[in-house]
């Protein structure tokens, strides 16, 4: 039996919010948060829409978009407008719904009657506010805020008022969980990269550390409050553990190779739900709380996450990405067919059951995105698309005359090409499996892309003038992110085909076997202009921090080029003599350049906003980059030798991806505007029908 021994008790402001989002993305990547925005002054209301049925049904909701399924599910939109409404939670008595929103500017906690009405603000504005959770008696709400830096757990009355800080001012804390008796709060604390479970009294006293693994995940109380369950890494695997709530020896429940996470106790305390990739893909599993054999509730090559028990323990709801489309599903807790609740090209997040178990509430993201151009000299902006669904990922042809982009959602996304001089885009692919990541070949004759049209994520190539796409890879693993070699003969790409860890691979475009190039875990490969080397980012070094590495294309040992901080998104200058990248030194991301052969780096930006996604101008004299928060990123340029950056786009909306024109006169970019509203799916009829069938 493996054990974990217990431990004894032991000015960032606006910018801090963005830093914390980045940090939490690393330590709670499975949160499923969906960032988006309810029109100021527009009164939210419950809008009930009969859920259409059948493949030809029209979507429900405003503007022709909204969740949809069959007639046994009724969808209601709980909030409306261009705000970000998320982290919905039903009160214990089921009368109200709690959520986080920026509907009047900064982030606040709000509550709304479960049957609809005007929401009520419960807190002052915050730059950063996450993880709200009701106390068991419904009288208080715990949440995480950066009010006292860096983050802390706070408690506020369910009626609103002043908040009380619960946690000591140390480390980044998140994911508070009330004990069943409402006396104590569990939470995770990340200090200097070490994640551990802590507990503190709800009045702010008696904080104590419960684990000392340095790699613990969010913890959950057993229904009787005597035990906690959590996930923790050890070696190359991540397993589920349980331990006494008051501290003591932890017992390992799962030991199969793989990554286990997202623990949830069954309402009767006899079972623990979790997600695991032990069978290859992330699926939902359940195991007796006393140990024993784990049972898979979901199967297949989907990406299943965030499982939630129904209040009666009969059903499990979960979120899943299948065929490049994310949806809400339910499955019987005793095993049985998986039932799809939503069937749309939107994004759902923060999934929760209603208190009576007859409905699910979640956030739905709705976005609009178009392709634009902006001149570098005068900042003149012009749209290239206006009527194409979620136009994104623009890439400029080598001759600078056309732009390829992706339009559509999920399994209906395809590649289109539009002339920079204007005109209607032409459709290049008709894809049953979704399309992402188009890349022009150096000669402009072909476009490589990623698609699941063959049933799995593989690399494909299509003639730029039109024609039938052909597969380049057909491996059952996930092959993504194709990048052409300068001579157009080879594609570098990412694949988890060995060890289930993404690595850089190479494959001849004309056909042949793929060859693995990296061995330490890698992402974002980029060719050197002479085609001799590839730079990539990896946390496989001695410090386990993300850094930039270089490896010869012929194979061999990779060399670490950067050290210290968090370094990512490297780009070669056109002449191959320099690299641009983003670096985080504990305060925020900034843009740096350094000689490609190694040497001292030059810092180009130092403003409060996070800066990233740097791209060299074709002549190497300037560097473009994105700056700002996720929902308001703007495009900037700065001299490659330093100086004051120039903003090219206004703060309305958010720039997604972009590219320089070959002559350096302008940039092409995608601009997205969005919202996330609360929806409820009433599924009583569906569950009753499925129960009778079983």
N, C-alpha and C positions, 0 to 999 in steps of 0.2 A: 504494500500500500504506500502510495506517495503522500507526503504531508507537506504543509506549509506552516511554519511556526509563527505564532502571533507576535506583534510588536507591542511594546508597552506604550502608555499614553504619551504621548508626545505633544510717470506721468504721461499716461498714454491716452486717456479719455477717448476722444472720437476715433483716433487712430487705433487705440487699443481694441475697439470693437472689431475692426477688420483683422488685426493680428490674431485676436481670439478666435474669430471664425476660421482662420487658416489653421490655427493650432488644433481646434476642436475637430476640424475636418480630418486631421491625422489620427486623433485618438478616439473619435467616435464616428468613423466613416460610415457605419451602418445606421446612422440616425434616420436617414431617408428624408432629411430636410429639403423642402422645396422653396426656393427663394422667389418671390414675386411681389403685386401691390393691390380700396373700395373708394370710389370717387369722392373727394372731400365734399361734405354737405349732402351727399346722396344717402337717404335713409335706407339701411339694409332691410330686407324683408325676406320672408320665406316665399320662394316661388316654387310651387309644386308643378312638376311636369310629368305626365304619364310617360314612363320609360318605354320607348319604341321597341319593337321586337323584330327579329329577322335581320338578315344581312343588308337589306335595302332600306331599313328604317332610317328616318332622318334623325340627326342628333338633337337632344333636348338642351334647352338652356339659351341664354342670351346670345345673339349674334350667330345662331346656328351652331354653337359649340357647347358641349357639356357631356357629362357621363351618360352612357346609355347601355342598356342590356335588354332583357326580354320583359314581357308584361308582368312577370311575377316580382319585379323590383320597381319601386317607385322612388324617383330621385327628387330631392328638394334642395334648392339653393338657399343656404342660410344667410350668407352675406353677399354683397354685391359691390361693384365698383373697382377702381384701379388701385387697390391697396394690397398689401401682403398680409393675409390672415392665415395663421398656422398654429400648430400645437393645440388643436381642439381637444378638450377633455370634458366629459359629462360630470356633473356634480354627483356625489354619492346618492342623493335622492332622485336624480334624473330630471330635476326641474330646470337646470341652467347648463349652459355650455360655456366653458372658459376658453379663451384663445389669446394669442399674441397678435398685435396688429400695429402697423404704422399709419393708420387711416387719417390721423391728424398731424402727421409729421414724424416725431420720434416714436420709438417702440413703447407700447404700454400693454399692460394686462387689461383685457376687456371680458365682460360676461354678457350673455344674451339668453333670454328665456328659450327653453328648448323648443317651444312652439312658435318662436319668432318674435320680432319686435325690435326696438332700438337697443343697441348695445350700450353698456355702462362701463366707463373707464374706472379701473380699480387702483391704478398706480400713476405716479408722475412719469414723464418721458425718460427713456433710457437710450443710450447709444447701443446697448447690447442687452438682450433679454431673451432667455431661452428656458426650456424645460419646466413649465408651470405644472404643478400637481396639487390636487385637492387633499386636504387632511381627511382622514376617515370619517369624521363627523360633519364635514362640509363647512366648517366654520372658518378655516384658514386656508391659505394657498402658499406653497413654497415655490420659489423660482430662483433662477441664476441671473445675476446682473453684474456689470462692471462698475457699479456705483462706487464701491471702494476697490481700487485696483489690486490685482488684476481682475479676478472674479470672486464672488462669494454667493452663498446661499442666503436668501432673504425670505422672511415670512410676513404676509400681510393678511389682514382680515378679509374674509370673503365679501364684506360690504365695502371694502376700500379703506383708505386711511394711510397712516404712517407704517413703513415697513421696518422690521427688526432683523438685524444681521445675525445669522446663526453660526457661520464658520469663521475661524480665525483668518487673518489677512495673510495667507500663505499659499502660493501655488495657484494654478488654474483649477477651479472646481466646477463640477457639472453633474447632471443627472441625479438630483435629490429624490429620495423615496421615503415616504412616511412609514413608520412602524404601524402595525395594525391598531395599537392602542393610542396612536397619535402623539406619543411622547418624544420619540427619537427620529432623526433623519439620517439615512444612509446617503453617502455621496462619494463620488470619485474625486481624487486629488491628483493633479499632474504637477509634480515639482521636478524641474531639471530633467524632464523627459521620463520620469518614473511615475507610473500609474498605480495607485493603490486605493483600497476601499477604506473610508473613514466613517465614523458615526459621531453625531453630536446631538445634545438635547435641543428640542425645538425652541427653547428659550435662549439658546446661544451659549450654553455652558457645557463643559465636559467633553470637548472634542477629543477623539481618540482614534488612533490608527489601528485597523483590524488586520490588514494584510501587509506583507513586506516583499511581495514578488517583484514589484516594479513594473509589472505587465498585466495588471488586473483590468477587467472590463466592468461595465455597469453591473451592480449587484441588486438582487431582489429579495425581499423578505418572504419567508414562508407565511401562509395565512395565520398560523398561530403565533408568529413573531419570534419563535425560538431559534430559527435557523436562517442563514442567508445563503443564496446561491450566486455564483459569479463565474465568469470565464477568465482564464489566465494562461498566458503563454509560457511554454517551457521548451527550450530547444526550437525545433522547427514546427512544433504543433501548438495548438491552443485547445485546452480542454475545459470541461465544466467541473467546478468544485463546490462543495458545501462546507459550512463551518458554523459553530455556535454563534448566535447573534451577539453574545457578550464577549466574544473573543475565544481563542483556543486553537486547537489543531484542525486544519482543513483536510477534508477527505476528497480525493479525486474520484469523480463519477465516471468520466469518459476518458479513454486512453487510446482510442484508435488514431492512426495518423490522419491529420487533417486540421482544419480550422473550425472550432466550435465557438459560437457566440450567441448573443441575444436571448438570454435565459428568461423564462417566465414560468412561475409556479401555477399549477392547476388550482382552481378555486378550493378543492378539497385537500390540497397539500400533498397528494400522493404521487404526482408526476411533475416532471420539469420539461418544459418545451424549450427547444433551442434550434439554431440553424447550424448546418455543417456541410462542408464539401467533401466529406469522407468517402462519398460514392462517386466523386468526380465533379459534380456541380453543386452550388449552394442549394440545399433543400431543407425542409422543415422536419425535425426529428422529435421524438419524445422518449424519455427514459424514466423508470421508477425513481422516486426521490431517495429511496434507500439503496440505489445502485442496481445493476443488472444489465440486461441487453437493451440497447436502444432500437427503436423502430422508426422507420421512415414514414412520414405522413404524406410527403410529396416526392415525386420522382421526375426524372428527365433532365434535360440540359437547360432548364430555365434558371434564372437567378432569383431564388425565393428568399425573402427577408422579413424582418419585423413581425413575427407571428404573435397573435393575441388570442388568448382564450376567451370564449364567450362567458358571460357571468355564470351560466349553469354548467360550464365545463363540457358541453356536448359538441361544440364547434370550435374551430380555429380559423381565424381570419389572417391573411397574410398579403404581402405585396410582392409582386413577381414581374420580372422582365422576361418576356417570351416573344420570340420572333421580332426583336427590336421594339417591342411595345410594352409599356408598363401598365399593369392593371391590378385591381383588388380581387382577391379570390377567397373562398372559404373551403374548408375540407372537414369532414367528420373527425372528431378527436379520436374515435375508435378505429379510424381507417375507412377509406372509401373513395369514391370519385371526387376529384377536385372540381369546384364549381366557380366559374368566372362571374364576377359581379359587374365589373365595368368592362366595356369593350369599345375603346376609343383611342384617339391619338394624343390625349392629354396626359398630364403627369399627376399622379395622386401621391399624397404623403401624409404622415402623421395620423395613421389609421387607429381608430378607437371604436369600441363597442358602446352602444347606449347602455344605460344602467339596467334596463329590462331585457337586453339581449335581442331586441327585435330590429335594430338598425345599426348601421355603421356610419361614423362621421369622419371626414377626412378633408384635406386641402386639395383643391384642383387648380393646377397651373394652366393658364391660358395666355399664350404669347403671340405676338405678331412680329415678324422679322422681315426686313427688306434689304436689298443690296443697294449701296450708295457709292458715289465717288466723291473725293474731296481733293482740291488742288492744294499743293504745298505752299505755293507762293501767296495766293490770296485767300485761301480757306473756303473757296466756292464749293458748295455741296449740291450734288444732283442725284436724284434717284434713278436707278437702273431697272428696278422692279417695283410694282405696286399692288399687283393682284395675285401674287403667288404665295401659297400657304407656307409660312415659316421658312422663307428663303434665307439661306445661311451658307457658310463655308465657301465663300468666293475664292476662286483661284484664277489668276490671270494667265492667258496663253503666252507662250514665249515670244510671239511677235507683237504682243501688246494690243491686239485688236479685239479679243473676245474674253469673256469671263464665264467660266463654268461655275455652277453653284448647285446646291441641293435644295429641293423644295418638297414639301409634304411632311407627314409625320409617321413615325414607326415603320411598319411594313409597307406603307404606301409612298415612301420617300423615293425620289428619283433625281437624276442629274439633268440639268438644263444648261443651255449655252445662250448667252445674250451678247450681241455686238455692242462694243463700247460706244459706237456712234449712235445707238438707239435702235428701236425696233422691238418686235415681239420675240421673246425667248423661244428657242426650239427645244423640244424634249429629246434627250439622248437615250434614256433608258426607260423601259417599262418593267418595273421590278416588283415581283411578288414577295420579296423578302427584305426590303429596306436597303438603303444605300447611304453610305457615309464616306467622308474623307477623300474626295476626288483630288487627283494630282495629275497635271499635264506631264507627258513625256517631254524630254528636252527638245525634241524636234517638233513638238506640237501635233503629232499625228495620232496620239493615243491618250487615253485617260485611264489611270488606274484608280480603283476604288475598293472599298470593303462592302460586302453584302452577305446576307443570309439567304439569298435566293436558292441556294443549293441545300438548305436545311441547317446550315451551320455557318458561322462567320468565317469567310474566306476572302482571298484577294482575287479581283477580276480586272480585266482590261477590255475597253470598248474603243473602237475607232472614233476619233473626234468628229468625223464627218457623218457618223451614224453607221449602224450595223449591229451584228449580234455580239454581245459580250462573250468572252471566253474566260474560264477559270484559270488562274495561275496556281492557286493552292486548293487542295481538296482534302486536307487533313481534318480529322474529327475534332481537333483542338480549336481554339479560337485564334485566328490569324487576323491581325489588325494593323492599321497605321502604315500603309505602304509609302515608301520614299524612293524615287528614281535615283539611280547612279548618274553622274554627270554624262556618261556616254550612252545612257539609255538602255544598257544591256542587262542590268540587274535591279531587282527591287530589294531594299532592306525593309524589314517589317518586324512586328512584335508577335510572338507566339508563346503559348504556355504548353506546347506539345511535349515537353519533357519537364518532369518534376512539378507540373502545374504552376510554374512560376514564369511570368513574362520575361522573355529574353529577346535579344536582337538576332534575327536570322537573315540569311541572304538566299535569293533564288533567282536563277536566270529567267529573264522575261520570255525567251524563246521556248522554255520548257526544260525540265531537269529536276534534280533533287535539291531540296533546301539544305542549307548548311548553317549550323549554329555558330554564332560569333561571340556571344558573351556567356558568362557562367555564374554571374553574381546577382542576377535580378537587374533588369534594365527597363528604361522607357525613353521615349522621344529621341530616336536615332536621327542624326543628321550627317550627310556626306560632306567630306572636305571637297573643295572645288576641283582638286586634282584627282579625286576618286580613290585616293590611297588609304584614307582613314575614315572612321566614323566616330563622332562624339555622341555621347548619350548621358543620361542622368541615372544615378544609382545610389542607393543607401547601403551598398555592400562593402564599404570600407571599414576600417578599424573603429571609427567614431560612430558608425551606424547613422550618419547624417547624409541627407541627399547632397551629392556633389556631382561635378562634371568629370567625365572620364573620356579617354580616347583609346581606340583599339584599331590595329592595322586590319585592313580588309582581308588580307591574306591569312589572318589569324594570329594568335599570340596573346601575350599578356597585356591586359588593359592598364593604362596609366592614369592615375588620378591627377587632374589638372588644377582643382581648387581644394581648399580646405577651410574649415571653420564656417559657422553659420549654416544656413540652409540655402543651397545653390541649385538652380534649375533653369530649364528653358534656354539652352545655349544655341547660338546661331553663328555660323561662319560669315565673315565678310566675303564679298564676291571674289577678292583676290586671295583669300585663304590665309591672310596674314594676322587676322585678329578674330576674337570671339566676343560676342555680346551675351550677357546672361542676367538673370535676376538673382538677388541675394537677400536673405533675411538674417539680420544679426540680433534678433530678439526684440526689435521694435517695429520693423516694417520692411517690406520689400522695396528695393531700389535697383536701378539699372547700372551695371558695370561693364567695362570692356577690358580685355587683356590680350597680350600677344598670343597668337596661337601656339607658338613654340614654348610658352611659359614666361613668367616674369610678373612684374608688379601690375596690379589692376588699377584702373581709373574709374572712380565713381562718377556717374553722369547725373544722377538725380538724388535729391535728399529732402524732398517735400514730405508733408504729412501723409499724403495719399499713398496707397500701395501701388507700385509700378511693376509691370511685367510684360510678357509677350513681346520682347524686343525684336526688331527686324532692321537689318542694315539697308540703307538706300543703295541702289545699284552702283553708284560711284564711291561708296564707302565714306562719304563725308558726313552723313547724318544717321541717326538711329531713331526709328519710330518705336513707340511703345504705348501700352494702355495704362491708364491711371484712374483710380477711384474705386468706389465700392462696387460690389457685384452687379447691382441694379442701375448703376450710373457710370459705367466705365467710359472714359473719353479717350480719343486718339490724340497723341502728342508726337512732336518731333524735337530732337535736340542735336546739337553739333556733336560729332564723334569725339571731339577734343574737350567737351564740356561747355557749360554756359546755361542760359536760361531757356527752359523748354517752351515750345509754342503749342498751344492747344488748337487742334484743327476741327474738332466736333464739339457741339454744345452738350450740356449735361442731360438733356432730355433723352431718355432711353439709355441703352447700354450697347457699346460696340462689342461684337462677339469676336470674329476673326477678320483678318485683313491682309492685304498684300500690296507691295509697291508695283506701279507700272514699270516696265523695263527701262523707260527713259527717266524715271525718277521725278516726273512732274506732278504726279498725283498718286493717291492710294485708293484702293477699292476695299470696301468694308461692309459687314452686315451690321445692321442696327436693329436691336430688338426692344420691344416695349411689352410689358406684361403685367399680370396680376395673379394673385392666388386667393381664391375665395373658398369658403367652407361649404361643403355639400353633405347631404345625408342620404344614405341609401336605405330605404325601408325594405327589409328582406324577410319579414315574418312569413309571408305566403310562400316564398321560395324555400325557406327552411322547413316549414311544415310539409310541403309537398315532397321534399327530398327525404324527410324522415319517414313518411308513409311508404315511399318506394323502397326504402331499406328494410 
